[in-house]
Amino acid sequence: MRDFSYLRANSIDAARQAAALPGAMLLAGGTTLVDLAKCGVAEPDTVVDITHLK
């Protein structure tokens, strides 16, 4: 698994902006993204955590 940046979005607008970055992927509570990154299937540059947004 390669290194990536982690960003916890504090608003929907911030999440939308971060998701527009090249290589960004959303994390919404599940571990699937992390599992895919470990196997090299997903290679995010930035993981944007949106689990707490409502």
PyMOL commands that set and color helices and strands:
alter all, ss='L'
color gray80, all
select helices_A, chain A and resi 12-19+32-38
alter helices_A, ss='H'
color red, helices_A
select strands_A, chain A and resi 5-8+24-27+46-49
alter strands_A, ss='S'
color yellow, strands_A
deselect
rebuild
show_as cartoon
